[in-house]
Structure formats: C-alpha cells, structure tokens
C-alpha cells in the first residue's frame, strides 16, 4: 500500500492507526484491514457489526497537520 500511495511504510501505518482510533478502520487479520462502509460505498469483506465513528480530539492536531488540512480544503474549494 505504501508503494501505491507513494508514502513511507511508517506514514501508512500511522494513518491506519489514526483511522482505527476513530473507528474508520479495523484489522480483519494481520496486515488486512476493513475500512468503514461509509468510506467504501457500503462494501465490506463480510457481514459484521460496524463500529461507531468517534471524533478525534482537536488538541491532538499539530500545527503542521492543521496547515496541511487547510491547504487540502483550499484545494477542494478551488477545484469544486
């Protein structure tokens, strides 16, 4: 996945960790994850109870992360 995303393995692992903490992904087995059906158009690997989505604490966001988010929003506004 890291190669496909053009990201380092630690970056991908950190991303999945954050997705898991918010209930947007969970491990099915070692190295195999299920993304929340809201992210997959309803597709799931097998019928299961879908976890509740939890909001991340805003205090956990670094200034760098806030700047990246603002840039992404600006990019969406420019293309939308």
SULCORGI-V152197 format. One record per residue. RES is the residue in one letter. OMEGA is omega in whole degrees, -180 to 180 (NA if undefined). Layout:
<<RES,OMEGA> <RES,OMEGA>>
This chain:
<<X,180> <X,-180> <X,-179> <X,-180> <X,-176> <X,-178> <X,178> <X,179> <X,177> <X,179> <X,178> <X,179> <X,179> <X,178> <X,178> <X,178> <X,180> <X,177> <X,178> <X,-179> <X,-180> <X,-180> <X,-180> <X,176> <X,176> <X,-178> <X,172> <X,174> <X,-176> <X,178> <X,180> <X,-176> <X,172> <X,173> <X,-180> <X,-180> <X,176> <X,179> <X,-175> <X,-178> <X,178> <X,-178> <X,175> <X,-179> <X,178> <X,179> <X,-177> <X,172> <X,-178> <X,-179> <X,176> <X,176> <X,-180> <X,179> <X,175> <X,179> <X,-180> <X,-180> <X,-178> <X,-177> <X,178> <X,176> <X,178> <X,180> <X,178> <X,179> <X,178> <X,179> <X,179> <X,179> <X,178> <X,177> <X,178> <X,179> <X,177> <X,180> <X,-179> <X,-178> <X,-175> <X,NA>>
